[in-house]
């Protein structure tokens, strides 16, 4: 069973930064897509950013220029560097893995709260 464990969430003031980590229990070297999603209370889960096996990335318009997704295949870990955080970034953040055979796995989530 694949496990994804997120960490790095917390409370931060507007304009601050956080780095989320997603550690996988398997090698991510050949994983097609690793991504971060978020879900705010009363809202649907939405894509934040994806990183593909070739290293290309895509981002939600709302986070472009502020968030950066990266992957360390040697550590089987994906990161989300979040800068210039805004109150509207407050949500539970989830890591998602899509394997070569299109199996999808989710982490348990980590809470990010942006508030003064």
N, C-alpha and C positions, 0 to 999 in steps of 0.2 A: 504494500500500500504506500503510495507516494504521500509524503508529508511536506507541507510548506509552512514555515514558521516565520511570521512577521515580527519585527521589533522596531523600536525607535520612535514610536508615537509619544505624544505627551501634550502638555499645555505650553503654548508659546504666544508671545505678544504679536500683534500685527506688525508686519515688516520683518519678523524674525525668520529663522531657518530651522529646518529639521532634516535629518536623513533617515529614511526608512530602509530596513533591510529585509530581505526574504530569503531564508535559507532553505534549500531543497534537500530532501533525503536521498535524491538520486543525482547522477551527473546531468547537468543542464547543457553540456557541450553541443548535443545534437537536437536539443529541444527547439521546435519551430518558433514558438512565441512565448515570451514571458511578459507579463503585463501587470499593471497596477490599476485597480478600479477603486471607486469610493462610493459610499452611500451615506447621505445625510438623513436625519430623521424625517420621515414622511415623504421621502423622495426615492426614485428608482436608482438602482446601482448604475453608475456611469463609468465609462472608460476614462482613465487619466492619461496613461501612456503605455505603449508597447515597445518591446525590443525584439527583433527577429534574429534568427540564427546567424545571419550574415552581418549583423551589427546595425542594420538600419533601424530607425525609430519612427514612431509617430506619436503625436500628442493631441489632447483635446485643446481646442482653441483657447479655452479659459486658463490654461496653464502654460501655454507656449511662451518661451522666454523667461519663465520663472522656475520651472521644474526640469530636471534632467534625469533620465533613466539610464542605467548602465548595468553591465553584467560582468561578473568575475567567474569565468568558467572553472578556474582552478579551485575556487571556494564554493562552487555551486550556489552562488548568491547573486541576487539581483538587488539593485539599490534604486531609491528614488530620492534625489536631492531636491529639496523644496526650499526655495528662497522667496523673499518678499511675500510672505504668507499673508493672506487676507482672512477676515472672519468667515467669508463664504467658502473657504477651503476646509472648514470644520466638517468632519465626517469620519466614519470608520473606513480605513483604507485596507483593501484586500489584494493579495497577490494571486495571480492566476497563471497557470501553466497549460499550454496546449501542446500535446505530444505529436510525434510524427504520425501516429494513427488517429489523431484528432480526439484523444481522450483529454478531458478537461479536469483540472484539479484546482481547488481553492484553498487558501489559507484561512485561518480563523479570524483574521482581522486585527488591526491595531488602531486605536483611537487617536485622532489628531484634533485638538481644540485650539482655535486661534481666538484669543480674547485678551483684552486689557484688564 
